[in-house]
């Protein structure tokens, strides 16, 4: 991978059950990651 794309990929995937019983569906949504202590950085091995 040449570069990081934190703006597009730093997010949580949220899954919600919609409906009841066997015919329920799953809705996917996304929520941004809140940076608190540590800024993301490239791993260097």
DAPE-V741498 format. One record per pair of residues at least 12 apart in sequence whose ideal C-beta (glycine too) atoms are under 7 Angstrom apart, sorted by the first residue. I is the first residue (numbers start at 0). J is the second residue. Records with the same first field share a line. If there is no record, write none. Layout:
# DAPE-V741498
I: J, J
This chain:
# DAPE-V741498
3: 41
5: 39
9: 32, 39
10: 29, 30, 31, 32
11: 29, 30, 32
12: 27, 29
13: 28, 29, 30
14: 27
15: 28
